[in-house]
Amino acid sequence: MTVDALAAILLIPAVSAAILALMPDYRPTAAINVAASLFTFLTALSLFVIRPVSGPYLLVDDLNKVFIVLTTFIGFTTSVFSASYIGHEIAVGRLTPAFVRFYHAMYQTLMFALNLALVANNIGLMWVAVEVATLTTVLMVGMYRTHEALEAAWKYFILGSVGIALALFGTILVYMAARPVIGEGLDAMVWTVLVKRASAFDPALLNVAFVFLLLGYGTKVGLAPLHAWLPDAHAEGPTPISAVLSGLLLNVALYALLRFKMILAASTATIAPGPLMVVMGLISVIFASLMLYRRRDIKRMFAYSSIEHMGIIVFAFGMGGPLANLAGLLHMTMHSLTKSAIFFAVGHIAQVKGTQKIDDIGGLTVTNPVLGWGLMLGVVAIVGLPPLGIFMSEFLVISSTFARAPWLAAILVLGILIALGGLFMRTNVVMFGEPKGITKPTEASYVPMFAHLALVCMAGIYLPPALVSGFTSVARLLG
């Protein structure tokens, strides 16, 4: 039963992708996509009850259970949003049935790759899974086949390939450091073996390896200055993919980085990985916050917001310690829920208004009150205003940093405040200004958006003790 639960997390999306690739009609494929995502999520929940036995290839522990459940939940809610979104795209002629068949098959392929990266116990297999997820999203970003979409896809492919190549080199260096101690073969790439024997590895090789891994997987996380692919991919691809990129793919790349950070932390002779992560996190926060003031495309603007928040998360994990790690886990969860909800709103807004340009959108709370107020709540949440969940996580990050490095906390607070001003300045007119532009009819599903926002609101007021206990145990694991 335990083996079946772990296998099902991979088999459900893999088999569904094969079935969807053969079905041309939109409505059955949308329904299958939703059902497959739901079954995967329910299977992931069972991991909290039944713990599968880990092997040399697959692993379930306290750390990846958090990522797996979050990934499969947002994968499910995004599939629900995607059904109405893609239906509108077919109705207006932006997508053909052939492209929709391709889209749904690629969606489940992406979920398979993300799940495989999270449960992989072999660092080489984890790299392969992240590469498959990258290639899948590249194809989906260019799905509209416009000049801008194809350019964004190629940019993503080139920069993503450079990043994943650096990550591969770092992975090879970890293997080379492990080989004299563990020996050649499979065991030298098994994470559970590596983390136990890391204290005997060559520290110089581990140091160089982590630099390459930070740059490689940091490209996928979207850390500045390695972020250039992310705004274009968000702006030109289908909005459900923007939600998946911000809510899931960035987290999976971060998860891979954390696995290697734990290997370095097990060796006292290596450099501390924390300061490198703190520096890159702060650079991302400040850079992205300033860039928010110059954006004219609403999806591109929220892409820079994702860069800012991934910077905060990487900063928290770089600071380390139980409280900062807890704050990082909580912020990652709240950001994924909030940002995907924002993209759900933005996707339907772009369909209703026929544009993504901020200057051509206005007065949404008057013309489309459900979308307008939904976006408003999402913006209030993402900038960290109380009593919502991101306020709590940012407060924990800042307070834990003040106790150890007040000047770092001051820089972080400055970046957060700059981002707050930029987002409110750019979205105020969109939500409350004079009504602008046309209003096209669309069949929107608002349930995913408000379900995410309800969870974020609830988390700011009350967190179940079981959730806090689980996050605390994972935070201790991260060191």
C-alpha positions as CSV (number, residue, x, y, z in Angstrom):
1,M,0.0,0.0,0.0
2,T,2.8,2.4,0.9
3,V,4.7,1.6,-2.4
4,D,1.4,2.1,-4.3
5,A,0.9,5.6,-2.7
6,L,4.4,6.8,-3.8
7,A,4.1,5.2,-7.2
8,A,0.6,6.7,-7.8
9,I,2.0,10.3,-7.3
10,L,4.1,9.6,-10.4
11,L,1.9,7.2,-12.3
12,I,-1.3,9.2,-12.2
13,P,0.1,12.2,-14.1
14,A,2.3,10.1,-16.4
15,V,-0.6,7.9,-17.5
16,S,-3.0,10.8,-17.7
17,A,-0.5,12.7,-20.0
18,A,-0.4,9.7,-22.4
19,I,-4.2,9.5,-22.5
20,L,-4.7,13.2,-22.9
21,A,-2.2,13.3,-25.9
22,L,-4.7,11.0,-27.7
23,M,-7.9,12.9,-27.1
24,P,-8.8,15.8,-29.4
25,D,-11.9,17.1,-27.8
26,Y,-11.5,20.0,-25.3
27,R,-14.2,19.2,-22.6
28,P,-13.2,15.6,-21.9
29,T,-9.5,16.5,-21.8
30,A,-10.2,19.4,-19.4
31,A,-12.3,17.0,-17.1
32,I,-9.6,14.4,-17.2
33,N,-6.9,17.0,-16.4
34,V,-8.9,18.1,-13.3
35,A,-9.6,14.6,-12.2
36,A,-6.0,13.4,-12.5
37,S,-4.8,16.5,-10.6
38,L,-7.4,15.8,-7.9
39,F,-6.4,12.1,-7.5
40,T,-2.7,13.1,-7.3
41,F,-3.5,15.6,-4.6
42,L,-5.5,13.1,-2.6
43,T,-2.7,10.5,-2.9
44,A,-0.2,13.1,-1.7
45,L,-2.4,13.7,1.4
46,S,-2.1,10.0,2.2
47,L,1.6,10.4,2.8
48,F,0.8,12.1,6.1
49,V,-0.9,8.9,7.2
50,I,1.3,6.2,5.6
51,R,5.0,6.7,5.2
52,P,6.4,4.8,2.1
53,V,9.7,3.0,2.4
54,S,12.5,5.0,0.8
55,G,14.8,3.4,-1.7
56,P,17.9,4.4,-3.7
57,Y,15.7,6.2,-6.3
58,L,12.6,7.5,-4.4
59,L,12.3,9.1,-1.0
60,V,9.5,10.5,1.2
61,D,10.6,12.4,4.3
62,D,9.3,15.4,6.4
63,L,10.9,17.9,4.1
64,N,9.5,16.8,0.7
65,K,6.0,16.0,2.1
66,V,5.5,19.7,2.6
67,F,6.5,20.4,-1.0
68,I,4.6,17.5,-2.5
69,V,1.3,18.4,-0.9
70,L,1.6,22.1,-1.8
71,T,2.6,21.2,-5.4
72,T,-0.3,18.8,-5.9
73,F,-2.8,21.1,-4.3
74,I,-1.9,24.1,-6.5
75,G,-1.7,21.7,-9.5
76,F,-5.3,20.7,-8.8
77,T,-6.7,24.2,-8.3
78,T,-4.8,25.5,-11.3
79,S,-6.3,22.7,-13.4
80,V,-9.8,23.9,-12.3
81,F,-9.0,27.5,-13.2
82,S,-7.4,26.3,-16.5
83,A,-10.6,24.6,-17.6
84,S,-12.6,27.8,-17.9
85,Y,-9.5,29.8,-19.0
86,I,-8.7,27.5,-21.9
87,G,-12.4,27.3,-22.8
88,H,-12.4,31.0,-23.4
89,E,-9.2,30.9,-25.4
90,I,-10.8,28.3,-27.8
91,A,-14.0,30.4,-28.1
92,V,-12.1,33.5,-29.2
93,G,-9.8,31.6,-31.5
94,R,-6.5,32.0,-29.7
95,L,-6.1,28.2,-29.4
96,T,-7.1,25.3,-31.6
97,P,-8.3,21.9,-30.4
98,A,-4.8,20.5,-31.4
99,F,-3.1,23.0,-29.2
100,V,-5.4,22.3,-26.3
101,R,-4.7,18.5,-26.6
102,F,-1.0,19.4,-26.5
103,Y,-1.6,21.8,-23.5
104,H,-3.4,19.3,-21.3
105,A,-0.9,16.5,-22.1
106,M,2.0,18.8,-21.2
107,Y,0.3,20.0,-18.0
108,Q,0.2,16.4,-16.7
109,T,3.8,15.8,-17.9
110,L,4.8,18.9,-16.0
111,M,3.1,17.6,-12.8
112,F,4.9,14.3,-13.3
113,A,8.3,16.0,-13.6
114,L,7.7,18.2,-10.6
115,N,6.6,15.3,-8.4
116,L,9.5,13.2,-9.6
117,A,12.0,16.0,-8.7
118,L,10.4,16.2,-5.2
119,V,10.5,12.4,-4.4
120,A,13.8,11.6,-6.1
121,N,16.4,10.2,-3.7
122,N,19.0,10.2,-6.4
123,I,20.6,13.6,-7.1
124,G,21.0,12.7,-10.8
125,L,17.4,11.7,-11.2
126,M,16.4,14.9,-9.4
127,W,18.4,16.9,-12.0
128,V,16.7,15.0,-14.9
129,A,13.2,15.8,-13.4
130,V,14.0,19.5,-13.1
131,E,15.2,19.5,-16.7
132,V,12.0,17.7,-18.0
133,A,10.0,20.3,-16.1
134,T,12.0,23.1,-17.7
135,L,11.6,21.8,-21.2
136,T,7.8,21.2,-20.7
137,T,7.2,24.7,-19.5
138,V,9.3,26.1,-22.4
139,L,6.9,24.4,-24.9
140,M,3.9,25.7,-23.0
141,V,5.2,29.3,-22.8
142,G,5.4,29.4,-26.6
143,M,2.0,27.9,-27.1
144,Y,0.3,31.0,-28.6
145,R,2.9,31.0,-31.4
146,T,3.1,34.8,-31.5
147,H,6.4,36.5,-32.1
148,E,6.6,37.6,-28.5
149,A,5.7,34.2,-27.1
150,L,8.2,32.4,-29.3
151,E,10.9,34.9,-28.3
152,A,10.0,34.4,-24.6
153,A,10.2,30.6,-25.0
154,W,13.6,30.7,-26.7
155,K,14.9,33.1,-24.0
156,Y,13.6,30.8,-21.3
157,F,15.1,27.8,-23.1
158,I,18.6,29.3,-23.5
159,L,18.9,30.8,-20.0
160,G,17.2,27.8,-18.4
161,S,19.6,25.5,-20.3
162,V,22.6,27.5,-19.0
163,G,21.3,27.3,-15.5
164,I,20.5,23.6,-15.6
165,A,24.0,22.9,-17.2
166,L,25.6,24.7,-14.2
167,A,23.4,22.6,-11.9
168,L,24.6,19.4,-13.7
169,F,28.2,20.4,-13.3
170,G,27.6,21.0,-9.5
171,T,25.9,17.6,-9.3
172,I,28.9,15.9,-10.9
173,L,31.2,17.6,-8.5
174,V,29.2,16.3,-5.5
175,Y,29.5,12.8,-7.0
176,M,33.3,13.3,-7.4
177,A,33.6,14.4,-3.8
178,A,31.6,11.4,-2.6
179,R,33.3,8.7,-4.8
180,P,36.5,8.4,-2.7
181,V,34.5,7.8,0.4
182,I,31.4,5.9,-0.8
183,G,32.9,4.3,-4.0
184,E,31.7,4.4,-7.6
185,G,28.2,3.6,-8.5
186,L,24.6,4.3,-7.4
187,D,25.3,4.9,-3.7
188,A,27.5,7.9,-4.5
189,M,24.4,9.7,-5.9
190,V,21.8,8.7,-3.3
191,W,21.0,11.7,-1.2
192,T,20.3,9.8,2.1
193,V,23.7,8.2,1.8
194,L,25.4,11.5,0.8
195,V,24.1,13.5,3.8
196,K,25.2,10.8,6.3
197,R,28.8,10.6,4.9
198,A,29.2,14.2,3.9
199,S,31.6,15.0,6.8
200,A,34.3,12.8,5.1
201,F,34.0,14.4,1.6
202,D,36.6,16.7,0.1
203,P,35.4,20.1,1.4
204,A,37.1,22.0,-1.5
205,L,35.1,20.0,-4.1
206,L,31.9,20.6,-2.1
207,N,32.5,24.3,-1.9
208,V,32.9,24.6,-5.7
209,A,29.9,22.3,-6.3
210,F,27.6,24.5,-4.2
211,V,28.6,27.6,-6.1
212,F,27.6,26.0,-9.3
213,L,24.4,24.5,-7.8
214,L,23.4,27.9,-6.4
215,L,23.9,29.6,-9.8
216,G,22.3,26.7,-11.7
217,Y,19.2,26.1,-9.5
218,G,19.2,29.8,-8.6
219,T,18.5,30.5,-12.3
220,K,15.4,28.3,-12.0
221,V,14.4,30.0,-8.7
222,G,14.5,33.3,-10.5
223,L,17.1,35.0,-8.3
224,A,18.6,38.2,-9.7
225,P,20.7,38.6,-11.7
226,L,19.8,35.2,-13.1
227,H,16.1,36.1,-13.5
228,A,15.9,37.4,-17.1
229,W,13.7,34.6,-18.4
230,L,11.0,34.8,-15.8
231,P,9.2,38.1,-16.6
232,D,9.0,37.2,-20.3
233,A,7.8,33.7,-19.7
234,H,5.0,35.0,-17.4
235,A,3.9,37.7,-19.7
236,E,3.7,35.7,-22.9
237,G,2.6,32.2,-21.8
238,P,-0.9,31.1,-20.9
239,T,-1.9,32.4,-17.5
240,P,-2.3,28.9,-15.9
241,I,1.4,28.4,-16.7
242,S,2.3,31.7,-14.9
243,A,0.5,30.4,-11.9
244,V,2.4,27.1,-12.0
245,L,5.7,28.8,-12.6
246,S,5.3,31.1,-9.6
247,G,3.5,28.7,-7.4
248,L,5.4,25.4,-8.1
249,L,8.4,25.4,-10.4
250,L,10.3,28.0,-8.5
251,N,9.7,26.1,-5.3
252,V,10.9,22.8,-6.8
253,A,14.2,24.4,-7.9
254,L,14.5,25.9,-4.3
255,Y,13.9,22.4,-2.9
256,A,16.8,21.0,-4.9
257,L,19.0,23.7,-3.6
258,L,18.0,23.0,0.0
259,R,18.8,19.3,-0.4
260,F,22.4,20.3,-1.4
261,K,22.6,22.9,1.4
262,M,21.9,20.1,3.9
263,I,24.8,18.1,2.5
264,L,27.2,21.1,3.0
265,A,25.8,21.7,6.4
266,A,26.7,18.1,7.4
267,S,30.4,18.9,6.8
268,T,32.1,21.4,9.2
269,A,35.0,21.9,6.9
270,T,33.1,23.5,4.0
271,I,32.0,27.1,3.6
272,A,28.8,28.2,5.1
273,P,26.2,28.2,2.3
274,G,24.0,30.6,4.2
275,P,25.9,33.9,3.5
276,L,25.8,33.2,-0.3
277,M,22.1,32.6,-0.2
278,V,21.5,35.8,2.0
279,V,23.4,38.0,-0.5
280,M,21.5,36.6,-3.5
281,G,18.2,36.8,-1.7
282,L,18.8,40.5,-0.7
283,I,19.9,41.4,-4.2
284,S,16.7,39.9,-5.6
285,V,14.5,41.7,-3.1
286,I,15.9,45.1,-3.8
287,F,16.2,44.7,-7.6
288,A,12.7,43.3,-8.1
289,S,11.2,45.9,-5.8
290,L,12.6,48.7,-7.8
291,M,11.6,47.2,-11.1
292,L,7.9,47.1,-10.1
293,Y,7.7,50.9,-10.6
294,R,8.5,50.6,-14.3
295,R,6.2,47.8,-15.4
296,R,3.4,48.4,-17.9
297,D,2.3,44.8,-18.3
298,I,0.3,43.4,-15.4
299,K,1.6,39.8,-15.7
300,R,5.1,41.0,-16.0
301,M,4.7,43.2,-12.9
302,F,3.6,40.2,-10.8
303,A,6.5,38.2,-12.2
304,Y,8.9,40.7,-10.6
305,S,6.9,40.3,-7.4
306,S,7.7,36.6,-7.6
307,I,11.4,37.4,-7.9
308,E,11.1,39.6,-4.8
309,H,9.4,37.0,-2.7
310,M,11.7,34.2,-3.8
311,G,14.5,36.5,-2.7
312,I,12.8,36.7,0.8
313,I,12.5,33.0,1.0
314,V,16.1,32.3,-0.1
315,F,17.2,35.0,2.4
316,A,15.3,33.2,5.2
317,F,16.8,29.8,4.5
318,G,20.2,31.4,4.1
319,M,19.9,32.9,7.6
320,G,19.1,29.5,8.9
321,G,18.1,28.4,12.4
322,P,14.8,27.0,13.5
323,L,12.9,30.3,13.4
324,A,14.2,31.6,10.1
325,N,13.7,28.2,8.4
326,L,10.1,28.1,9.8
327,A,9.6,31.6,8.4
328,G,11.0,30.5,5.0
329,L,8.7,27.4,4.8
330,L,5.7,29.5,5.8
331,H,6.5,32.3,3.4
332,M,7.0,29.8,0.6
333,T,3.6,28.3,1.2
334,M,1.8,31.7,1.5
335,H,3.5,33.1,-1.5
336,S,2.6,30.0,-3.7
337,L,-1.1,30.3,-2.6
338,T,-1.3,34.0,-3.0
339,K,0.6,34.5,-6.2
340,S,-1.3,31.7,-8.0
341,A,-4.6,33.3,-6.8
342,I,-3.4,36.7,-8.2
343,F,-2.6,35.1,-11.6
344,F,-6.0,33.4,-11.6
345,A,-7.5,36.9,-11.2
346,V,-5.1,38.5,-13.8
347,G,-5.8,35.7,-16.3
348,H,-9.6,36.4,-16.3
349,I,-9.0,40.2,-16.2
350,A,-6.9,40.0,-19.4
351,Q,-9.6,37.9,-21.1
352,V,-12.4,40.4,-20.0
353,K,-10.4,43.5,-21.0
354,G,-8.6,42.0,-24.0
355,T,-5.3,43.3,-22.8
356,Q,-2.6,42.9,-20.2
357,K,-1.4,46.6,-20.4
358,I,-2.0,48.3,-17.1
359,D,-2.8,51.7,-18.8
360,D,-5.7,50.1,-20.6
361,I,-7.3,48.6,-17.6
362,G,-9.2,50.7,-15.0
363,G,-12.0,50.7,-12.5
364,L,-12.3,46.9,-12.1
365,T,-14.1,47.1,-8.8
366,V,-16.9,49.0,-10.7
367,T,-17.0,47.1,-14.1
368,N,-16.0,43.6,-12.7
369,P,-16.4,43.7,-9.0
370,V,-15.7,40.1,-8.3
371,L,-12.4,40.2,-10.2
372,G,-11.5,43.7,-9.0
373,W,-12.0,42.9,-5.3
374,G,-10.4,39.5,-5.7
375,L,-7.3,41.1,-7.2
376,M,-7.4,43.8,-4.4
377,L,-7.4,41.1,-1.7
378,G,-4.5,39.3,-3.5
379,V,-2.4,42.5,-3.6
380,V,-3.1,43.3,0.0
381,A,-2.0,39.8,0.9
382,I,1.2,39.7,-1.3
383,V,2.5,43.1,0.0
384,G,2.4,41.7,3.5
385,L,-0.4,43.7,5.2
386,P,-1.9,42.2,8.4
387,P,-3.6,40.1,9.3
388,L,-2.9,37.9,6.3
389,G,-0.5,35.0,6.1
390,I,2.4,36.7,4.3
391,F,2.5,39.4,7.1
392,M,3.1,36.6,9.6
393,S,5.9,35.0,7.6
394,E,7.6,38.3,6.8
395,F,7.3,39.3,10.4
396,L,9.0,36.0,11.5
397,V,11.8,36.5,8.9
398,I,12.5,40.1,10.0
399,S,12.3,39.5,13.7
400,S,14.6,36.4,13.5
401,T,17.1,38.5,11.5
402,F,16.9,41.5,13.8
403,A,18.1,39.4,16.7
404,R,21.3,38.3,14.7
405,A,22.0,40.9,12.1
406,P,20.0,44.2,12.4
407,W,21.5,45.8,9.4
408,L,20.5,42.9,7.2
409,A,16.9,43.2,8.6
410,A,16.9,46.9,7.8
411,I,17.8,46.2,4.1
412,L,15.2,43.6,3.9
413,V,12.5,45.8,5.4
414,L,13.5,48.6,2.9
415,G,13.0,46.2,0.0
416,I,9.7,45.0,1.2
417,L,8.4,48.6,1.7
418,I,9.6,49.6,-1.8
419,A,7.7,46.7,-3.2
420,L,4.6,47.6,-1.3
421,G,4.7,51.1,-2.7
422,G,5.3,49.9,-6.3
423,L,2.5,47.4,-6.3
424,F,-0.1,49.7,-4.8
425,M,0.9,52.5,-7.1
426,R,0.6,50.3,-10.2
427,T,-2.6,48.5,-9.2
428,N,-4.5,51.3,-7.6
429,V,-5.7,52.7,-11.0
430,V,-6.5,49.1,-12.2
431,M,-8.8,48.5,-9.3
432,F,-10.2,51.9,-8.4
433,G,-9.5,54.4,-11.2
434,E,-11.9,55.5,-14.0
435,P,-13.3,52.5,-15.9
436,K,-11.3,51.9,-19.1
437,G,-11.4,49.6,-22.1
438,I,-13.9,47.1,-23.3
439,T,-15.5,44.4,-21.2
440,K,-15.7,41.1,-22.9
441,P,-17.9,38.3,-21.6
442,T,-16.1,35.3,-20.2
443,E,-17.1,32.2,-18.2
444,A,-14.7,32.4,-15.2
445,S,-14.3,30.0,-12.3
446,Y,-13.6,32.1,-9.2
447,V,-13.5,29.1,-6.8
448,P,-9.7,28.5,-7.1
449,M,-8.9,32.1,-6.6
450,F,-11.0,32.6,-3.5
451,A,-10.1,29.2,-2.1
452,H,-6.4,30.2,-2.1
453,L,-7.2,33.6,-0.7
454,A,-9.3,32.1,2.1
455,L,-6.5,29.9,3.1
456,V,-4.1,32.8,3.2
457,C,-6.5,34.9,5.3
458,M,-7.0,31.9,7.7
459,A,-3.3,31.4,8.1
460,G,-2.8,35.0,9.2
461,I,-5.3,34.5,12.0
462,Y,-4.9,30.8,13.0
463,L,-2.5,28.0,12.1
464,P,-3.5,24.5,13.2
465,P,-1.1,23.1,15.8
466,A,-0.4,20.0,13.6
467,L,0.8,22.3,10.8
468,V,3.0,24.4,13.1
469,S,4.5,21.2,14.6
470,G,5.2,19.8,11.1
471,F,6.8,22.9,9.9
472,T,8.9,23.2,13.1
473,S,10.2,19.7,12.7
474,V,11.2,20.4,9.0
475,A,12.8,23.7,10.1
476,R,15.0,21.8,12.5
477,L,15.9,19.4,9.8
478,L,17.2,22.2,7.6
479,G,19.7,23.3,10.3
